[in-house]
Each structure stands twice: as structure tokens, then as C-alpha cells.
Amino acid sequence: MKKNILGKTKIEVSQLGIGLSEIGSELSVNDDKKASDLLNFSLDNGINFLDTASCYGVSEELIGKTVSHRRNEYFIASKAGHANGNLNGNDWSYETIKDSIDRSLQRLKIEYLDLIQLHSCDINTLKNGESITAVQDAQKEGKARFIGYSGDNDDAHWAVNSKIFSTLQTSFNLVEQHARTTGLLEKAKKNNMGIIIKRPIAGGSWHRATSKNSEQKIRAYDDPYLQRAMAMRALGGIKNESENGILTSMGYTIQNPNVDVIIIGTTNINHLRNNLHMIKKELPIEENIISELNKRFELLDNDWHQRT
């Protein structure tokens, strides 16, 4: 699989990373066989970017139980900030973040994180500085190689403008383009930040928005994405577009020149296998498709801000 340099970290990461929220929320700590099959299949097929968070259920425990012995084969990114589980402090406090990082290392069974990201805190929290100092201190202590910010909209712009962070994780897909239209991605790239994209296929909404797929179940969170996709599709077909809406969605996001890695979460190894096949065998999509999707978003955009 093609690899990109993750900005100022200078680390090579696979274009496709795996988001591990789903294994944390949909599996139990005893489902290590299923988690092991998924994670080891990912590593065996060239995925080397794993993204998790302290608040993703049992995600970190399952990673530690199943692939910690392959530590030198992957770049592990986690997130901190929320006072969850056995943490005693308040959200975004110095104590909470430092304790969260220590707990992540214990759960993951590793000595350091490659990347620790502040998890969607707002501008006021960032300006306060306590949360930033916490991750900077963790970096000085060798508990994290790099620090990053995960978030959207004005908060993400502040994080990029601060030039404090090595990476930005933000939402970007064919029905959520404000990271492009507001210049966020371009600005982050100019600052040599590694750019990690969450929700790159919008929960499969472009695929589901066709008449034959519109009745498929969709997560409640993704319903606004589906409504946007249906509005954009109502403008008619796009020349040379594949019938596979997942392929279009993936191509739209991954082909943006500012994007280093997209993270897609699943507990279904067949979905992962299909994603790998599309990236290796069926991409890129034609540029006219991307241009048309940009035009449609800009035409219909009615405060379609990035969703946090």
C-alpha cells in the first residue's frame, strides 16, 4: 500500500488506517479472538496506522491483548481529555490527561505512544493551556513521541494556527467539506502538520443514498450525512461514477492532496478486506467526479459545518 509522510513527524504511514472506536464499543474485553483477527489482518496487509482513544470502551485493552507483541509494525495514536472510567479529575484538567495517558500505556501494553491527541476540546480549553501543557509534559517524559489535536471547525483552526501540534485529525468527506472550503486542510499542510481524516466515508451515506440502498440501516449519528448525500444525489448522476458509493467516498477523501491517512473503523473483516481491495486495485476515481462533488456541496451547503 502507498505510504505518506505524516507531516513533521516524518513517519511513513499507510494511506488507510484503522479506527478502533467500533471494536471498543461493539466488542467486549473477552472478544479478543475477533479483535485479533481484525488487527493482525490489518498489519499483515500493510496498514500501520492504528487510531484509538481512552474513551473508546475496551479498544485499548483489545489492542494490548492482541498486537502489542508486534509493536514495531505500527504507529499507535490515542486521545486524551475526557474523565472516564477510573479517572478522578475533571475533563481537560492536567491531572486527567496525564492519568489518562498512563492508563493508555498500561492498557496498550506499550512503553510510549507514537501520538497523543487532545480529543475535541474547544478553543477556550486550548487557550487555557493546561491541557496543552499536560501533553507537552508527557512528550518530555518520553510517554508520547508527538502531540496532536483532534477536532473540527473553529477549534481546529485555532489548533492549526497555534503551530503547537504535529498533527491534525479532522472530519472530511464528500458530504462534509468545510475542512476544504474553509482552508483548514491547506493551512495545516502549509504548517507541515500530518493530516489524519476521520469519518472519510461519512458512514457509507453516499452508498446508502441511492434508491436501492436508502432503506439500509444507518447509525443515528450518520443520519445528517445521509440527508446531505440524498440532496446531492438528487442533482443527478455523475459521469463515469462507479455504482459503488463506498469507492466514490473513499476516492474523494484519499485523493485530496493534503490528506496523509484516512481512518475507517469496522469490526467486520470482510468490510476491511473490501476497503483494502478498493485502495489497491480500484482507485483513483476520475477527477471530474471530485470536481462535481465539490460543486454540489458548495451549491447546497446550508451551514453544513463539520460535525464534532
Contacts in CASP RR format, 6 or more apart in sequence:
PFRMAT RR
TARGET T0000
AUTHOR 0000-0000-0000
METHOD contacts of the structure
MODEL  1
MKKNILGKTKIEVSQLGIGLSEIGSELSVNDDKKASDLLNFSLDNGINFL
DTASCYGVSEELIGKTVSHRRNEYFIASKAGHANGNLNGNDWSYETIKDS
IDRSLQRLKIEYLDLIQLHSCDINTLKNGESITAVQDAQKEGKARFIGYS
GDNDDAHWAVNSKIFSTLQTSFNLVEQHARTTGLLEKAKKNNMGIIIKRP
IAGGSWHRATSKNSEQKIRAYDDPYLQRAMAMRALGGIKNESENGILTSM
GYTIQNPNVDVIIIGTTNINHLRNNLHMIKKELPIEENIISELNKRFELL
DNDWHQRT
1 14 0 8 1.000
1 15 0 8 1.000
1 16 0 8 1.000
1 45 0 8 1.000
1 46 0 8 1.000
1 47 0 8 1.000
1 276 0 8 1.000
1 279 0 8 1.000
1 280 0 8 1.000
2 14 0 8 1.000
2 15 0 8 1.000
3 12 0 8 1.000
3 13 0 8 1.000
3 14 0 8 1.000
3 15 0 8 1.000
3 48 0 8 1.000
4 12 0 8 1.000
4 13 0 8 1.000
4 15 0 8 1.000
4 260 0 8 1.000
4 261 0 8 1.000
5 11 0 8 1.000
5 12 0 8 1.000
5 13 0 8 1.000
5 260 0 8 1.000
6 12 0 8 1.000
6 13 0 8 1.000
6 75 0 8 1.000
6 167 0 8 1.000
6 194 0 8 1.000
6 196 0 8 1.000
6 260 0 8 1.000
6 261 0 8 1.000
7 166 0 8 1.000
7 167 0 8 1.000
7 192 0 8 1.000
7 193 0 8 1.000
7 194 0 8 1.000
7 195 0 8 1.000
7 260 0 8 1.000
8 166 0 8 1.000
8 192 0 8 1.000
8 193 0 8 1.000
8 194 0 8 1.000
9 114 0 8 1.000
9 115 0 8 1.000
9 145 0 8 1.000
9 146 0 8 1.000
9 166 0 8 1.000
9 167 0 8 1.000
9 194 0 8 1.000
11 75 0 8 1.000
11 114 0 8 1.000
12 48 0 8 1.000
13 48 0 8 1.000
13 49 0 8 1.000
13 75 0 8 1.000
13 260 0 8 1.000
13 261 0 8 1.000
14 46 0 8 1.000
14 47 0 8 1.000
14 48 0 8 1.000
14 49 0 8 1.000
14 261 0 8 1.000
15 254 0 8 1.000
15 260 0 8 1.000
15 261 0 8 1.000
15 262 0 8 1.000
15 279 0 8 1.000
16 47 0 8 1.000
16 49 0 8 1.000
16 254 0 8 1.000
16 261 0 8 1.000
16 262 0 8 1.000
16 264 0 8 1.000
16 275 0 8 1.000
16 276 0 8 1.000
16 279 0 8 1.000
17 42 0 8 1.000
17 47 0 8 1.000
17 48 0 8 1.000
17 49 0 8 1.000
17 50 0 8 1.000
17 51 0 8 1.000
17 261 0 8 1.000
17 262 0 8 1.000
17 263 0 8 1.000
17 264 0 8 1.000
18 38 0 8 1.000
18 39 0 8 1.000
18 42 0 8 1.000
18 47 0 8 1.000
18 49 0 8 1.000
18 50 0 8 1.000
18 51 0 8 1.000
18 263 0 8 1.000
18 264 0 8 1.000
18 265 0 8 1.000
18 266 0 8 1.000
18 272 0 8 1.000
19 50 0 8 1.000
19 51 0 8 1.000
19 52 0 8 1.000
19 263 0 8 1.000
19 264 0 8 1.000
19 265 0 8 1.000
20 50 0 8 1.000
20 51 0 8 1.000
20 52 0 8 1.000
20 56 0 8 1.000
20 59 0 8 1.000
20 62 0 8 1.000
20 63 0 8 1.000
20 265 0 8 1.000
21 52 0 8 1.000
21 53 0 8 1.000
21 56 0 8 1.000
21 59 0 8 1.000
21 265 0 8 1.000
22 265 0 8 1.000
22 266 0 8 1.000
22 267 0 8 1.000
23 31 0 8 1.000
23 35 0 8 1.000
23 38 0 8 1.000
23 58 0 8 1.000
23 59 0 8 1.000
23 62 0 8 1.000
23 267 0 8 1.000
24 56 0 8 1.000
24 57 0 8 1.000
24 58 0 8 1.000
24 59 0 8 1.000
24 62 0 8 1.000
25 56 0 8 1.000
25 57 0 8 1.000
25 59 0 8 1.000
26 267 0 8 1.000
27 34 0 8 1.000
27 35 0 8 1.000
27 58 0 8 1.000
27 62 0 8 1.000
27 267 0 8 1.000
28 58 0 8 1.000
29 58 0 8 1.000
29 61 0 8 1.000
29 62 0 8 1.000
29 65 0 8 1.000
31 62 0 8 1.000
32 62 0 8 1.000
32 65 0 8 1.000
32 66 0 8 1.000
34 267 0 8 1.000
35 62 0 8 1.000
35 63 0 8 1.000
35 65 0 8 1.000
35 66 0 8 1.000
36 65 0 8 1.000
36 66 0 8 1.000
36 67 0 8 1.000
37 269 0 8 1.000
38 266 0 8 1.000
38 267 0 8 1.000
38 269 0 8 1.000
38 272 0 8 1.000
39 50 0 8 1.000
39 62 0 8 1.000
39 63 0 8 1.000
39 66 0 8 1.000
39 67 0 8 1.000
40 66 0 8 1.000
40 67 0 8 1.000
40 70 0 8 1.000
41 269 0 8 1.000
41 272 0 8 1.000
41 273 0 8 1.000
42 50 0 8 1.000
42 272 0 8 1.000
43 67 0 8 1.000
43 70 0 8 1.000
43 73 0 8 1.000
43 74 0 8 1.000
45 276 0 8 1.000
47 74 0 8 1.000
47 276 0 8 1.000
48 73 0 8 1.000
48 74 0 8 1.000
48 75 0 8 1.000
49 74 0 8 1.000
49 75 0 8 1.000
49 77 0 8 1.000
49 196 0 8 1.000
49 261 0 8 1.000
49 263 0 8 1.000
50 63 0 8 1.000
50 67 0 8 1.000
50 74 0 8 1.000
50 75 0 8 1.000
50 76 0 8 1.000
50 77 0 8 1.000
51 77 0 8 1.000
51 78 0 8 1.000
51 169 0 8 1.000
51 196 0 8 1.000
51 198 0 8 1.000
51 263 0 8 1.000
52 59 0 8 1.000
52 60 0 8 1.000
52 63 0 8 1.000
52 76 0 8 1.000
52 77 0 8 1.000
52 78 0 8 1.000
52 79 0 8 1.000
52 108 0 8 1.000
53 59 0 8 1.000
53 78 0 8 1.000
53 79 0 8 1.000
53 80 0 8 1.000
53 119 0 8 1.000
54 60 0 8 1.000
54 78 0 8 1.000
54 79 0 8 1.000
54 80 0 8 1.000
54 81 0 8 1.000
54 82 0 8 1.000
54 84 0 8 1.000
54 100 0 8 1.000
54 103 0 8 1.000
54 104 0 8 1.000
54 119 0 8 1.000
55 79 0 8 1.000
55 82 0 8 1.000
55 84 0 8 1.000
55 119 0 8 1.000
60 78 0 8 1.000
60 104 0 8 1.000
60 107 0 8 1.000
60 108 0 8 1.000
61 107 0 8 1.000
63 76 0 8 1.000
63 107 0 8 1.000
63 108 0 8 1.000
64 107 0 8 1.000
64 108 0 8 1.000
64 109 0 8 1.000
64 110 0 8 1.000
65 109 0 8 1.000
67 74 0 8 1.000
68 108 0 8 1.000
68 109 0 8 1.000
68 110 0 8 1.000
71 110 0 8 1.000
75 114 0 8 1.000
75 115 0 8 1.000
76 108 0 8 1.000
76 110 0 8 1.000
76 113 0 8 1.000
76 114 0 8 1.000
76 115 0 8 1.000
77 113 0 8 1.000
77 114 0 8 1.000
77 115 0 8 1.000
77 116 0 8 1.000
77 117 0 8 1.000
77 167 0 8 1.000
77 169 0 8 1.000
77 196 0 8 1.000
78 101 0 8 1.000
78 104 0 8 1.000
78 108 0 8 1.000
78 113 0 8 1.000
78 115 0 8 1.000
78 116 0 8 1.000
78 117 0 8 1.000
79 116 0 8 1.000
79 117 0 8 1.000
79 118 0 8 1.000
79 119 0 8 1.000
79 150 0 8 1.000
80 96 0 8 1.000
80 97 0 8 1.000
80 100 0 8 1.000
80 101 0 8 1.000
80 104 0 8 1.000
80 116 0 8 1.000
80 117 0 8 1.000
80 118 0 8 1.000
80 119 0 8 1.000
80 134 0 8 1.000
80 135 0 8 1.000
81 91 0 8 1.000
81 92 0 8 1.000
81 96 0 8 1.000
81 97 0 8 1.000
81 100 0 8 1.000
81 118 0 8 1.000
81 119 0 8 1.000
81 121 0 8 1.000
81 131 0 8 1.000
82 91 0 8 1.000
82 96 0 8 1.000
82 100 0 8 1.000
82 119 0 8 1.000
83 89 0 8 1.000
83 90 0 8 1.000
83 91 0 8 1.000
83 93 0 8 1.000
83 96 0 8 1.000
86 103 0 8 1.000
87 96 0 8 1.000
87 99 0 8 1.000
87 100 0 8 1.000
87 103 0 8 1.000
88 95 0 8 1.000
88 96 0 8 1.000
88 99 0 8 1.000
89 95 0 8 1.000
89 96 0 8 1.000
89 99 0 8 1.000
90 96 0 8 1.000
91 121 0 8 1.000
92 121 0 8 1.000
92 125 0 8 1.000
92 128 0 8 1.000
92 130 0 8 1.000
92 131 0 8 1.000
93 130 0 8 1.000
93 131 0 8 1.000
93 134 0 8 1.000
94 130 0 8 1.000
94 131 0 8 1.000
94 133 0 8 1.000
94 134 0 8 1.000
97 118 0 8 1.000
97 131 0 8 1.000
97 134 0 8 1.000
97 135 0 8 1.000
97 138 0 8 1.000
98 134 0 8 1.000
98 137 0 8 1.000
98 138 0 8 1.000
101 113 0 8 1.000
101 116 0 8 1.000
101 134 0 8 1.000
101 135 0 8 1.000
101 138 0 8 1.000
101 143 0 8 1.000
101 144 0 8 1.000
102 143 0 8 1.000
104 113 0 8 1.000
104 116 0 8 1.000
105 111 0 8 1.000
105 112 0 8 1.000
105 113 0 8 1.000
105 143 0 8 1.000
112 142 0 8 1.000
112 143 0 8 1.000
112 144 0 8 1.000
112 145 0 8 1.000
113 143 0 8 1.000
113 144 0 8 1.000
113 145 0 8 1.000
114 144 0 8 1.000
114 145 0 8 1.000
114 146 0 8 1.000
115 144 0 8 1.000
115 145 0 8 1.000
115 146 0 8 1.000
115 147 0 8 1.000
115 148 0 8 1.000
115 166 0 8 1.000
115 167 0 8 1.000
116 135 0 8 1.000
116 138 0 8 1.000
116 139 0 8 1.000
116 143 0 8 1.000
116 144 0 8 1.000
116 146 0 8 1.000
116 147 0 8 1.000
116 148 0 8 1.000
117 147 0 8 1.000
117 148 0 8 1.000
117 149 0 8 1.000
117 150 0 8 1.000
117 167 0 8 1.000
117 169 0 8 1.000
118 126 0 8 1.000
118 131 0 8 1.000
118 132 0 8 1.000
118 135 0 8 1.000
118 147 0 8 1.000
118 148 0 8 1.000
118 149 0 8 1.000
118 150 0 8 1.000
118 159 0 8 1.000
119 150 0 8 1.000
119 151 0 8 1.000
120 150 0 8 1.000
120 151 0 8 1.000
120 152 0 8 1.000
120 155 0 8 1.000
120 308 0 8 1.000
121 131 0 8 1.000
121 155 0 8 1.000
122 155 0 8 1.000
123 154 0 8 1.000
123 155 0 8 1.000
123 158 0 8 1.000
125 131 0 8 1.000
126 132 0 8 1.000
126 149 0 8 1.000
126 155 0 8 1.000
126 158 0 8 1.000
126 159 0 8 1.000
126 162 0 8 1.000
127 158 0 8 1.000
132 164 0 8 1.000
135 144 0 8 1.000
135 147 0 8 1.000
135 148 0 8 1.000
136 147 0 8 1.000
138 144 0 8 1.000
138 147 0 8 1.000
139 145 0 8 1.000
139 146 0 8 1.000
139 147 0 8 1.000
146 166 0 8 1.000
146 167 0 8 1.000
147 164 0 8 1.000
147 165 0 8 1.000
147 166 0 8 1.000
148 159 0 8 1.000
148 165 0 8 1.000
148 166 0 8 1.000
148 167 0 8 1.000
148 168 0 8 1.000
148 169 0 8 1.000
149 156 0 8 1.000
149 159 0 8 1.000
149 160 0 8 1.000
149 165 0 8 1.000
149 167 0 8 1.000
149 168 0 8 1.000
149 169 0 8 1.000
150 168 0 8 1.000
150 169 0 8 1.000
150 170 0 8 1.000
150 196 0 8 1.000
150 198 0 8 1.000
151 159 0 8 1.000
151 168 0 8 1.000
151 169 0 8 1.000
151 170 0 8 1.000
151 171 0 8 1.000
151 306 0 8 1.000
151 308 0 8 1.000
152 170 0 8 1.000
152 171 0 8 1.000
152 178 0 8 1.000
152 179 0 8 1.000
152 305 0 8 1.000
152 306 0 8 1.000
152 307 0 8 1.000
152 308 0 8 1.000
153 178 0 8 1.000
153 305 0 8 1.000
153 306 0 8 1.000
153 308 0 8 1.000
156 168 0 8 1.000
156 170 0 8 1.000
156 179 0 8 1.000
156 184 0 8 1.000
156 306 0 8 1.000
157 182 0 8 1.000
157 184 0 8 1.000
157 187 0 8 1.000
159 165 0 8 1.000
159 168 0 8 1.000
160 168 0 8 1.000
160 184 0 8 1.000
160 187 0 8 1.000
160 188 0 8 1.000
160 191 0 8 1.000
160 193 0 8 1.000
161 187 0 8 1.000
163 191 0 8 1.000
165 193 0 8 1.000
166 193 0 8 1.000
166 194 0 8 1.000
167 193 0 8 1.000
167 194 0 8 1.000
167 195 0 8 1.000
167 196 0 8 1.000
168 184 0 8 1.000
168 188 0 8 1.000
168 193 0 8 1.000
168 194 0 8 1.000
168 195 0 8 1.000
168 196 0 8 1.000
169 196 0 8 1.000
169 197 0 8 1.000
169 198 0 8 1.000
169 263 0 8 1.000
170 179 0 8 1.000
170 184 0 8 1.000
170 185 0 8 1.000
170 195 0 8 1.000
170 196 0 8 1.000
170 197 0 8 1.000
170 198 0 8 1.000
170 306 0 8 1.000
171 179 0 8 1.000
171 197 0 8 1.000
171 198 0 8 1.000
171 199 0 8 1.000
171 306 0 8 1.000
171 307 0 8 1.000
171 308 0 8 1.000
172 179 0 8 1.000
172 180 0 8 1.000
172 185 0 8 1.000
172 197 0 8 1.000
172 199 0 8 1.000
172 200 0 8 1.000
172 253 0 8 1.000
172 256 0 8 1.000
172 259 0 8 1.000
172 306 0 8 1.000
173 197 0 8 1.000
173 199 0 8 1.000
173 200 0 8 1.000
173 201 0 8 1.000
173 202 0 8 1.000
173 225 0 8 1.000
173 249 0 8 1.000
173 252 0 8 1.000
173 253 0 8 1.000
174 202 0 8 1.000
174 206 0 8 1.000
174 229 0 8 1.000
174 232 0 8 1.000
174 248 0 8 1.000
174 249 0 8 1.000
174 252 0 8 1.000
174 253 0 8 1.000
174 293 0 8 1.000
174 297 0 8 1.000
175 202 0 8 1.000
175 205 0 8 1.000
175 206 0 8 1.000
175 225 0 8 1.000
175 228 0 8 1.000
175 229 0 8 1.000
175 232 0 8 1.000
175 297 0 8 1.000
175 304 0 8 1.000
176 199 0 8 1.000
176 202 0 8 1.000
176 225 0 8 1.000
176 228 0 8 1.000
176 304 0 8 1.000
176 306 0 8 1.000
176 307 0 8 1.000
177 294 0 8 1.000
177 297 0 8 1.000
177 298 0 8 1.000
177 301 0 8 1.000
177 304 0 8 1.000
178 184 0 8 1.000
178 304 0 8 1.000
178 305 0 8 1.000
178 306 0 8 1.000
179 185 0 8 1.000
179 306 0 8 1.000
180 186 0 8 1.000
180 256 0 8 1.000
180 294 0 8 1.000
181 297 0 8 1.000
181 298 0 8 1.000
181 301 0 8 1.000
185 195 0 8 1.000
185 256 0 8 1.000
185 258 0 8 1.000
185 259 0 8 1.000
186 258 0 8 1.000
188 194 0 8 1.000
188 195 0 8 1.000
188 258 0 8 1.000
189 195 0 8 1.000
189 257 0 8 1.000
189 258 0 8 1.000
194 260 0 8 1.000
195 258 0 8 1.000
195 259 0 8 1.000
195 260 0 8 1.000
195 261 0 8 1.000
196 260 0 8 1.000
196 261 0 8 1.000
196 262 0 8 1.000
196 263 0 8 1.000
197 253 0 8 1.000
197 259 0 8 1.000
197 261 0 8 1.000
197 262 0 8 1.000
197 263 0 8 1.000
198 263 0 8 1.000
199 307 0 8 1.000
200 249 0 8 1.000
200 250 0 8 1.000
200 253 0 8 1.000
200 254 0 8 1.000
200 262 0 8 1.000
200 263 0 8 1.000
200 264 0 8 1.000
201 246 0 8 1.000
201 249 0 8 1.000
201 250 0 8 1.000
201 253 0 8 1.000
201 264 0 8 1.000
202 222 0 8 1.000
202 225 0 8 1.000
202 228 0 8 1.000
202 229 0 8 1.000
202 249 0 8 1.000
203 218 0 8 1.000
203 219 0 8 1.000
203 222 0 8 1.000
203 225 0 8 1.000
204 218 0 8 1.000
204 222 0 8 1.000
204 225 0 8 1.000
204 245 0 8 1.000
204 246 0 8 1.000
204 249 0 8 1.000
205 218 0 8 1.000
205 222 0 8 1.000
205 225 0 8 1.000
205 226 0 8 1.000
205 228 0 8 1.000
205 229 0 8 1.000
206 229 0 8 1.000
206 233 0 8 1.000
206 245 0 8 1.000
206 246 0 8 1.000
206 248 0 8 1.000
206 249 0 8 1.000
207 213 0 8 1.000
207 244 0 8 1.000
207 245 0 8 1.000
207 246 0 8 1.000
207 249 0 8 1.000
208 214 0 8 1.000
208 216 0 8 1.000
208 218 0 8 1.000
208 226 0 8 1.000
208 229 0 8 1.000
209 226 0 8 1.000
209 229 0 8 1.000
209 230 0 8 1.000
209 232 0 8 1.000
209 233 0 8 1.000
210 233 0 8 1.000
210 243 0 8 1.000
210 245 0 8 1.000
214 226 0 8 1.000
214 230 0 8 1.000
218 226 0 8 1.000
221 307 0 8 1.000
224 307 0 8 1.000
225 307 0 8 1.000
228 300 0 8 1.000
228 304 0 8 1.000
231 300 0 8 1.000
232 293 0 8 1.000
232 296 0 8 1.000
232 297 0 8 1.000
232 300 0 8 1.000
235 296 0 8 1.000
235 299 0 8 1.000
238 288 0 8 1.000
238 289 0 8 1.000
238 292 0 8 1.000
238 293 0 8 1.000
239 288 0 8 1.000
239 289 0 8 1.000
239 292 0 8 1.000
240 286 0 8 1.000
240 288 0 8 1.000
240 289 0 8 1.000
241 248 0 8 1.000
241 285 0 8 1.000
241 289 0 8 1.000
242 248 0 8 1.000
242 282 0 8 1.000
242 285 0 8 1.000
244 278 0 8 1.000
244 282 0 8 1.000
246 274 0 8 1.000
246 275 0 8 1.000
246 278 0 8 1.000
247 278 0 8 1.000
247 282 0 8 1.000
247 283 0 8 1.000
247 285 0 8 1.000
248 285 0 8 1.000
248 289 0 8 1.000
248 293 0 8 1.000
250 262 0 8 1.000
250 264 0 8 1.000
250 275 0 8 1.000
250 278 0 8 1.000
250 279 0 8 1.000
250 283 0 8 1.000
251 283 0 8 1.000
251 284 0 8 1.000
251 285 0 8 1.000
251 290 0 8 1.000
252 285 0 8 1.000
252 289 0 8 1.000
252 290 0 8 1.000
252 293 0 8 1.000
253 259 0 8 1.000
253 262 0 8 1.000
254 262 0 8 1.000
254 279 0 8 1.000
254 283 0 8 1.000
255 283 0 8 1.000
255 284 0 8 1.000
255 285 0 8 1.000
255 290 0 8 1.000
264 272 0 8 1.000
264 275 0 8 1.000
266 272 0 8 1.000
266 275 0 8 1.000
297 304 0 8 1.000
END
